[in-house]
Amino acid sequence: MSDDNRDQAKRFLSGFEERLRGNLRLSEQAGEGKTIAEQIEQIRARARDDKKDRHLKAPEAAFLNRWVAPALYEQLRAVGLDESEAKAALLTESHTSLKQISGGPAARPVAFPLEKKMGVPAGEIYARWACRSDGQPFTQPYPDLTVRHPSYQIVFEGKYFRSGSLKYAERQLVAAIHESLFYLGVPEIKARSREWGYKYACLVAFDASPDATLLTAWNNLKGTRAKFWDGANLHVVLIGAEEIAA
Protein backbone atom coordinates (compact mmCIF):
# COMPACT_ATOMS: atom_id res chain seq x y z
CA MET A 1 0.00 0.00 0.00
CA SER A 2 1.32 3.46 -0.86
CA ASP A 3 2.13 6.20 1.62
CA ASP A 4 -0.51 8.33 -0.10
CA ASN A 5 -3.21 5.76 0.70
CA ARG A 6 -2.10 5.52 4.33
CA ASP A 7 -2.04 9.30 4.66
CA GLN A 8 -5.52 9.54 3.13
CA ALA A 9 -6.87 6.92 5.52
CA LYS A 10 -5.26 8.66 8.48
CA ARG A 11 -6.75 12.02 7.51
CA PHE A 12 -10.17 10.39 7.19
CA LEU A 13 -9.89 8.78 10.62
CA SER A 14 -8.60 11.96 12.24
CA GLY A 15 -11.51 13.90 10.71
CA PHE A 16 -13.95 11.26 11.92
CA GLU A 17 -12.52 11.43 15.45
CA GLU A 18 -12.82 15.22 15.56
CA ARG A 19 -16.39 15.00 14.26
CA LEU A 20 -17.39 12.33 16.78
CA ARG A 21 -15.96 14.29 19.70
CA GLY A 22 -17.79 17.40 18.50
CA ASN A 23 -21.09 15.57 18.13
CA LEU A 24 -20.78 14.10 21.62
CA ARG A 25 -20.12 17.56 23.07
CA LEU A 26 -23.16 18.95 21.26
CA SER A 27 -25.28 16.12 22.64
CA GLU A 28 -24.17 16.91 26.16
CA GLN A 29 -24.90 20.60 25.69
CA ALA A 30 -28.37 19.80 24.32
CA GLY A 31 -29.08 17.06 26.85
CA GLU A 32 -30.71 19.16 29.54
CA GLY A 33 -27.86 18.57 31.94
CA LYS A 34 -27.58 14.85 31.25
CA THR A 35 -24.22 13.26 30.51
CA ILE A 36 -23.67 10.92 27.56
CA ALA A 37 -23.82 7.98 29.97
CA GLU A 38 -27.17 9.18 31.31
CA GLN A 39 -28.48 9.75 27.79
CA ILE A 40 -27.46 6.22 26.85
CA GLU A 41 -29.45 4.83 29.76
CA GLN A 42 -32.47 6.84 28.59
CA ILE A 43 -32.03 5.50 25.05
CA ARG A 44 -31.86 1.93 26.40
CA ALA A 45 -34.98 2.42 28.52
CA ARG A 46 -36.95 3.59 25.47
CA ALA A 47 -35.56 0.73 23.38
CA ARG A 48 -36.90 -1.84 25.81
CA ASP A 49 -40.44 -0.64 25.09
CA ASP A 50 -40.14 0.02 21.36
CA LYS A 51 -39.31 -2.76 18.89
CA LYS A 52 -38.05 -0.35 16.25
CA ASP A 53 -35.28 0.71 18.66
CA ARG A 54 -34.18 -2.82 19.55
CA HIS A 55 -30.77 -2.05 18.05
CA LEU A 56 -30.21 0.41 20.92
CA LYS A 57 -30.81 -1.90 23.89
CA ALA A 58 -27.19 -2.56 24.85
CA PRO A 59 -24.96 0.33 26.04
CA GLU A 60 -22.36 -0.31 23.35
CA ALA A 61 -25.02 -0.55 20.65
CA ALA A 62 -26.60 2.71 21.80
CA PHE A 63 -23.22 4.46 21.60
CA LEU A 64 -22.36 3.04 18.19
CA ASN A 65 -25.73 3.49 16.51
CA ARG A 66 -26.61 6.86 18.02
CA TRP A 67 -23.24 8.59 17.61
CA VAL A 68 -20.53 6.57 15.85
CA ALA A 69 -22.38 5.40 12.72
CA PRO A 70 -23.89 8.87 12.01
CA ALA A 71 -20.47 10.50 12.49
CA LEU A 72 -18.93 8.08 9.99
CA TYR A 73 -21.66 8.81 7.46
CA GLU A 74 -21.16 12.56 7.96
CA GLN A 75 -17.40 12.16 7.48
CA LEU A 76 -17.92 10.23 4.25
CA ARG A 77 -20.10 13.06 3.00
CA ALA A 78 -17.51 15.62 4.13
CA VAL A 79 -14.77 14.01 2.02
CA GLY A 80 -16.87 14.30 -1.13
CA LEU A 81 -19.13 11.25 -1.37
CA ASP A 82 -22.74 11.93 -2.31
CA GLU A 83 -25.61 10.48 -0.28
CA SER A 84 -25.87 7.20 -2.19
CA GLU A 85 -22.09 6.70 -2.25
CA ALA A 86 -21.75 7.36 1.48
CA LYS A 87 -24.59 4.99 2.27
CA ALA A 88 -23.11 2.26 0.08
CA ALA A 89 -19.70 2.68 1.71
CA LEU A 90 -20.94 2.42 5.31
CA LEU A 91 -21.69 -1.16 6.37
CA THR A 92 -23.01 -1.86 9.86
CA GLU A 93 -24.02 -4.66 12.19
CA SER A 94 -27.38 -2.91 12.71
CA HIS A 95 -27.91 -2.11 9.03
CA THR A 96 -31.60 -3.09 9.04
CA SER A 97 -32.27 -0.33 11.57
CA LEU A 98 -29.89 2.17 9.95
CA LYS A 99 -31.08 1.92 6.36
CA GLN A 100 -31.04 5.69 5.92
CA ILE A 101 -27.23 5.78 6.30
CA SER A 102 -26.03 2.17 5.89
CA GLY A 103 -25.94 0.15 2.70
CA GLY A 104 -25.75 -3.34 4.18
CA PRO A 105 -24.22 -5.72 6.72
CA ALA A 106 -20.61 -5.47 7.85
CA ALA A 107 -20.27 -9.27 8.06
CA ARG A 108 -17.82 -11.22 5.94
CA PRO A 109 -19.88 -13.17 3.38
CA VAL A 110 -17.95 -16.41 4.05
CA ALA A 111 -17.18 -17.95 7.45
CA PHE A 112 -13.64 -18.18 8.88
CA PRO A 113 -11.96 -20.88 11.03
CA LEU A 114 -10.84 -18.56 13.85
CA GLU A 115 -12.64 -16.04 16.09
CA LYS A 116 -11.71 -12.61 17.38
CA LYS A 117 -11.88 -13.70 21.03
CA MET A 118 -8.53 -14.02 22.82
CA GLY A 119 -7.42 -17.05 24.82
CA VAL A 120 -9.65 -19.73 23.33
CA PRO A 121 -8.00 -23.12 24.06
CA ALA A 122 -6.64 -24.91 21.01
CA GLY A 123 -8.53 -28.06 21.97
CA GLU A 124 -11.81 -26.17 22.01
CA ILE A 125 -11.12 -24.78 18.54
CA TYR A 126 -10.24 -28.23 17.19
CA ALA A 127 -13.39 -29.73 18.70
CA ARG A 128 -15.43 -27.11 16.86
CA TRP A 129 -13.62 -27.83 13.58
CA ALA A 130 -14.25 -31.56 14.08
CA CYS A 131 -17.94 -30.94 14.82
CA ARG A 132 -17.59 -32.41 18.31
CA SER A 133 -19.12 -29.39 20.02
CA ASP A 134 -22.13 -27.14 19.65
CA GLY A 135 -22.05 -24.46 17.02
CA GLN A 136 -20.66 -24.23 13.53
CA PRO A 137 -17.04 -25.28 12.81
CA PHE A 138 -16.37 -21.92 11.15
CA THR A 139 -17.89 -18.59 12.20
CA GLN A 140 -18.66 -15.43 10.29
CA PRO A 141 -16.51 -12.40 11.19
CA TYR A 142 -18.89 -9.55 11.96
CA PRO A 143 -17.33 -6.24 12.99
CA ASP A 144 -19.47 -3.41 14.35
CA LEU A 145 -19.01 -1.16 11.31
CA THR A 146 -16.88 -0.92 8.20
CA VAL A 147 -16.16 1.65 5.54
CA ARG A 148 -15.64 0.04 2.16
CA HIS A 149 -14.79 2.38 -0.69
CA PRO A 150 -11.93 2.47 -3.22
CA SER A 151 -10.30 5.22 -1.14
CA TYR A 152 -11.04 3.78 2.30
CA GLN A 153 -11.11 0.17 3.47
CA ILE A 154 -11.47 0.46 7.24
CA VAL A 155 -12.96 -1.84 9.86
CA PHE A 156 -14.31 -0.38 13.12
CA GLU A 157 -14.66 -2.07 16.49
CA GLY A 158 -16.59 -0.22 19.19
CA LYS A 159 -16.43 -0.42 22.97
CA TYR A 160 -18.41 1.24 25.75
CA PHE A 161 -16.60 0.95 29.08
CA ARG A 162 -18.80 1.50 32.13
CA SER A 163 -16.58 0.75 35.13
CA GLY A 164 -13.64 -1.25 36.41
CA SER A 165 -10.24 -1.03 38.06
CA LEU A 166 -7.17 0.10 36.16
CA LYS A 167 -5.92 -3.49 35.87
CA TYR A 168 -9.29 -4.57 34.46
CA ALA A 169 -9.26 -1.63 32.05
CA GLU A 170 -5.78 -2.60 30.85
CA ARG A 171 -7.02 -6.10 30.04
CA GLN A 172 -10.08 -4.74 28.30
CA LEU A 173 -7.93 -2.41 26.20
CA VAL A 174 -5.71 -5.29 25.09
CA ALA A 175 -8.76 -7.38 24.17
CA ALA A 176 -10.34 -4.50 22.24
CA ILE A 177 -7.16 -3.82 20.27
CA HIS A 178 -6.75 -7.53 19.55
CA GLU A 179 -10.33 -7.72 18.26
CA SER A 180 -9.83 -4.65 16.08
CA LEU A 181 -6.66 -6.06 14.50
CA PHE A 182 -8.10 -9.56 14.08
CA TYR A 183 -10.20 -8.42 11.14
CA LEU A 184 -7.16 -7.20 9.21
CA GLY A 185 -5.83 -10.75 9.17
CA VAL A 186 -8.97 -12.23 7.62
CA PRO A 187 -8.30 -12.68 3.87
CA GLU A 188 -10.07 -10.79 1.13
CA ILE A 189 -12.97 -12.56 -0.53
CA LYS A 190 -15.87 -11.93 -2.90
CA ALA A 191 -19.09 -13.91 -2.53
CA ARG A 192 -22.86 -13.39 -2.66
CA SER A 193 -22.45 -10.02 -4.38
CA ARG A 194 -20.42 -8.75 -1.42
CA GLU A 195 -16.76 -8.09 -0.84
CA TRP A 196 -14.54 -8.34 2.23
CA GLY A 197 -11.05 -6.95 2.62
CA TYR A 198 -9.70 -4.21 4.88
CA LYS A 199 -6.35 -2.45 5.17
CA TYR A 200 -6.92 -0.32 8.26
CA ALA A 201 -8.65 -0.72 11.62
CA CYS A 202 -10.10 1.72 14.11
CA LEU A 203 -11.00 1.08 17.74
CA VAL A 204 -13.69 3.52 18.90
CA ALA A 205 -14.21 3.47 22.66
CA PHE A 206 -16.08 5.64 25.15
CA ASP A 207 -14.94 5.57 28.77
CA ALA A 208 -17.89 6.29 31.05
CA SER A 209 -16.17 4.94 34.16
CA PRO A 210 -16.07 7.20 37.25
CA ASP A 211 -12.26 7.19 37.39
CA ALA A 212 -11.62 7.14 33.62
CA THR A 213 -9.61 3.94 34.00
CA LEU A 214 -9.77 2.89 30.34
CA LEU A 215 -8.59 6.32 29.22
CA THR A 216 -5.83 6.16 31.84
CA ALA A 217 -4.72 2.75 30.57
CA TRP A 218 -4.42 4.19 27.05
CA ASN A 219 -2.68 7.39 28.17
CA ASN A 220 -0.18 5.38 30.23
CA LEU A 221 1.18 3.85 27.04
CA LYS A 222 2.69 7.26 26.20
CA GLY A 223 5.31 6.82 23.48
CA THR A 224 3.89 3.46 22.38
CA ARG A 225 0.58 4.83 21.13
CA ALA A 226 1.83 6.13 17.79
CA LYS A 227 3.26 2.72 16.96
CA PHE A 228 -0.20 1.19 16.70
CA TRP A 229 -0.73 3.17 13.51
CA ASP A 230 2.86 3.09 12.30
CA GLY A 231 3.23 -0.67 12.71
CA ALA A 232 -0.29 -2.06 12.68
CA ASN A 233 -2.53 0.36 10.72
CA LEU A 234 -4.67 0.82 13.85
CA HIS A 235 -6.15 4.20 14.80
CA VAL A 236 -7.46 4.38 18.37
CA VAL A 237 -10.26 6.81 19.26
CA LEU A 238 -10.66 6.65 23.03
CA ILE A 239 -12.93 9.33 24.48
CA GLY A 240 -13.31 9.95 28.19
CA ALA A 241 -16.56 11.31 29.61
CA GLU A 242 -14.81 14.28 31.17
CA GLU A 243 -13.26 15.24 27.82
CA ILE A 244 -16.63 16.10 26.30
CA ALA A 245 -18.38 17.33 29.43
CA ALA A 246 -20.58 20.36 28.76
C-alpha positions as CSV (number, residue, x, y, z in Angstrom):
1,M,0.0,0.0,0.0
2,S,1.3,3.5,-0.9
3,D,2.1,6.2,1.6
4,D,-0.5,8.3,-0.1
5,N,-3.2,5.8,0.7
6,R,-2.1,5.5,4.3
7,D,-2.0,9.3,4.7
8,Q,-5.5,9.5,3.1
9,A,-6.9,6.9,5.5
10,K,-5.3,8.7,8.5
11,R,-6.8,12.0,7.5
12,F,-10.2,10.4,7.2
13,L,-9.9,8.8,10.6
14,S,-8.6,12.0,12.2
15,G,-11.5,13.9,10.7
16,F,-14.0,11.3,11.9
17,E,-12.5,11.4,15.4
18,E,-12.8,15.2,15.6
19,R,-16.4,15.0,14.3
20,L,-17.4,12.3,16.8
21,R,-16.0,14.3,19.7
22,G,-17.8,17.4,18.5
23,N,-21.1,15.6,18.1
24,L,-20.8,14.1,21.6
25,R,-20.1,17.6,23.1
26,L,-23.2,19.0,21.3
27,S,-25.3,16.1,22.6
28,E,-24.2,16.9,26.2
29,Q,-24.9,20.6,25.7
30,A,-28.4,19.8,24.3
31,G,-29.1,17.1,26.9
32,E,-30.7,19.2,29.5
33,G,-27.9,18.6,31.9
34,K,-27.6,14.8,31.3
35,T,-24.2,13.3,30.5
36,I,-23.7,10.9,27.6
37,A,-23.8,8.0,30.0
38,E,-27.2,9.2,31.3
39,Q,-28.5,9.8,27.8
40,I,-27.5,6.2,26.9
41,E,-29.5,4.8,29.8
42,Q,-32.5,6.8,28.6
43,I,-32.0,5.5,25.1
44,R,-31.9,1.9,26.4
45,A,-35.0,2.4,28.5
46,R,-37.0,3.6,25.5
47,A,-35.6,0.7,23.4
48,R,-36.9,-1.8,25.8
49,D,-40.4,-0.6,25.1
50,D,-40.1,0.0,21.4
51,K,-39.3,-2.8,18.9
52,K,-38.1,-0.3,16.2
53,D,-35.3,0.7,18.7
54,R,-34.2,-2.8,19.5
55,H,-30.8,-2.0,18.0
56,L,-30.2,0.4,20.9
57,K,-30.8,-1.9,23.9
58,A,-27.2,-2.6,24.8
59,P,-25.0,0.3,26.0
60,E,-22.4,-0.3,23.3
61,A,-25.0,-0.5,20.6
62,A,-26.6,2.7,21.8
63,F,-23.2,4.5,21.6
64,L,-22.4,3.0,18.2
65,N,-25.7,3.5,16.5
66,R,-26.6,6.9,18.0
67,W,-23.2,8.6,17.6
68,V,-20.5,6.6,15.9
69,A,-22.4,5.4,12.7
70,P,-23.9,8.9,12.0
71,A,-20.5,10.5,12.5
72,L,-18.9,8.1,10.0
73,Y,-21.7,8.8,7.5
74,E,-21.2,12.6,8.0
75,Q,-17.4,12.2,7.5
76,L,-17.9,10.2,4.3
77,R,-20.1,13.1,3.0
78,A,-17.5,15.6,4.1
79,V,-14.8,14.0,2.0
80,G,-16.9,14.3,-1.1
81,L,-19.1,11.3,-1.4
82,D,-22.7,11.9,-2.3
83,E,-25.6,10.5,-0.3
84,S,-25.9,7.2,-2.2
85,E,-22.1,6.7,-2.3
86,A,-21.7,7.4,1.5
87,K,-24.6,5.0,2.3
88,A,-23.1,2.3,0.1
89,A,-19.7,2.7,1.7
90,L,-20.9,2.4,5.3
91,L,-21.7,-1.2,6.4
92,T,-23.0,-1.9,9.9
93,E,-24.0,-4.7,12.2
94,S,-27.4,-2.9,12.7
95,H,-27.9,-2.1,9.0
96,T,-31.6,-3.1,9.0
97,S,-32.3,-0.3,11.6
98,L,-29.9,2.2,10.0
99,K,-31.1,1.9,6.4
100,Q,-31.0,5.7,5.9
101,I,-27.2,5.8,6.3
102,S,-26.0,2.2,5.9
103,G,-25.9,0.1,2.7
104,G,-25.8,-3.3,4.2
105,P,-24.2,-5.7,6.7
106,A,-20.6,-5.5,7.9
107,A,-20.3,-9.3,8.1
108,R,-17.8,-11.2,5.9
109,P,-19.9,-13.2,3.4
110,V,-17.9,-16.4,4.1
111,A,-17.2,-18.0,7.5
112,F,-13.6,-18.2,8.9
113,P,-12.0,-20.9,11.0
114,L,-10.8,-18.6,13.8
115,E,-12.6,-16.0,16.1
116,K,-11.7,-12.6,17.4
117,K,-11.9,-13.7,21.0
118,M,-8.5,-14.0,22.8
119,G,-7.4,-17.1,24.8
120,V,-9.7,-19.7,23.3
121,P,-8.0,-23.1,24.1
122,A,-6.6,-24.9,21.0
123,G,-8.5,-28.1,22.0
124,E,-11.8,-26.2,22.0
125,I,-11.1,-24.8,18.5
126,Y,-10.2,-28.2,17.2
127,A,-13.4,-29.7,18.7
128,R,-15.4,-27.1,16.9
129,W,-13.6,-27.8,13.6
130,A,-14.2,-31.6,14.1
131,C,-17.9,-30.9,14.8
132,R,-17.6,-32.4,18.3
133,S,-19.1,-29.4,20.0
134,D,-22.1,-27.1,19.6
135,G,-22.0,-24.5,17.0
136,Q,-20.7,-24.2,13.5
137,P,-17.0,-25.3,12.8
138,F,-16.4,-21.9,11.2
139,T,-17.9,-18.6,12.2
140,Q,-18.7,-15.4,10.3
141,P,-16.5,-12.4,11.2
142,Y,-18.9,-9.5,12.0
143,P,-17.3,-6.2,13.0
144,D,-19.5,-3.4,14.3
145,L,-19.0,-1.2,11.3
146,T,-16.9,-0.9,8.2
147,V,-16.2,1.6,5.5
148,R,-15.6,0.0,2.2
149,H,-14.8,2.4,-0.7
150,P,-11.9,2.5,-3.2
151,S,-10.3,5.2,-1.1
152,Y,-11.0,3.8,2.3
153,Q,-11.1,0.2,3.5
154,I,-11.5,0.5,7.2
155,V,-13.0,-1.8,9.9
156,F,-14.3,-0.4,13.1
157,E,-14.7,-2.1,16.5
158,G,-16.6,-0.2,19.2
159,K,-16.4,-0.4,23.0
160,Y,-18.4,1.2,25.8
161,F,-16.6,1.0,29.1
162,R,-18.8,1.5,32.1
163,S,-16.6,0.8,35.1
164,G,-13.6,-1.3,36.4
165,S,-10.2,-1.0,38.1
166,L,-7.2,0.1,36.2
167,K,-5.9,-3.5,35.9
168,Y,-9.3,-4.6,34.5
169,A,-9.3,-1.6,32.1
170,E,-5.8,-2.6,30.9
171,R,-7.0,-6.1,30.0
172,Q,-10.1,-4.7,28.3
173,L,-7.9,-2.4,26.2
174,V,-5.7,-5.3,25.1
175,A,-8.8,-7.4,24.2
176,A,-10.3,-4.5,22.2
177,I,-7.2,-3.8,20.3
178,H,-6.8,-7.5,19.6
179,E,-10.3,-7.7,18.3
180,S,-9.8,-4.7,16.1
181,L,-6.7,-6.1,14.5
182,F,-8.1,-9.6,14.1
183,Y,-10.2,-8.4,11.1
184,L,-7.2,-7.2,9.2
185,G,-5.8,-10.8,9.2
186,V,-9.0,-12.2,7.6
187,P,-8.3,-12.7,3.9
188,E,-10.1,-10.8,1.1
189,I,-13.0,-12.6,-0.5
190,K,-15.9,-11.9,-2.9
191,A,-19.1,-13.9,-2.5
192,R,-22.9,-13.4,-2.7
193,S,-22.5,-10.0,-4.4
194,R,-20.4,-8.7,-1.4
195,E,-16.8,-8.1,-0.8
196,W,-14.5,-8.3,2.2
197,G,-11.1,-7.0,2.6
198,Y,-9.7,-4.2,4.9
199,K,-6.3,-2.4,5.2
200,Y,-6.9,-0.3,8.3
201,A,-8.6,-0.7,11.6
202,C,-10.1,1.7,14.1
203,L,-11.0,1.1,17.7
204,V,-13.7,3.5,18.9
205,A,-14.2,3.5,22.7
206,F,-16.1,5.6,25.2
207,D,-14.9,5.6,28.8
208,A,-17.9,6.3,31.1
209,S,-16.2,4.9,34.2
210,P,-16.1,7.2,37.3
211,D,-12.3,7.2,37.4
212,A,-11.6,7.1,33.6
213,T,-9.6,3.9,34.0
214,L,-9.8,2.9,30.3
215,L,-8.6,6.3,29.2
216,T,-5.8,6.2,31.8
217,A,-4.7,2.8,30.6
218,W,-4.4,4.2,27.0
219,N,-2.7,7.4,28.2
220,N,-0.2,5.4,30.2
221,L,1.2,3.9,27.0
222,K,2.7,7.3,26.2
223,G,5.3,6.8,23.5
224,T,3.9,3.5,22.4
225,R,0.6,4.8,21.1
226,A,1.8,6.1,17.8
227,K,3.3,2.7,17.0
228,F,-0.2,1.2,16.7
229,W,-0.7,3.2,13.5
230,D,2.9,3.1,12.3
231,G,3.2,-0.7,12.7
232,A,-0.3,-2.1,12.7
233,N,-2.5,0.4,10.7
234,L,-4.7,0.8,13.8
235,H,-6.1,4.2,14.8
236,V,-7.5,4.4,18.4
237,V,-10.3,6.8,19.3
238,L,-10.7,6.6,23.0
239,I,-12.9,9.3,24.5
240,G,-13.3,9.9,28.2
241,A,-16.6,11.3,29.6
242,E,-14.8,14.3,31.2
243,E,-13.3,15.2,27.8
244,I,-16.6,16.1,26.3
245,A,-18.4,17.3,29.4
246,A,-20.6,20.4,28.8
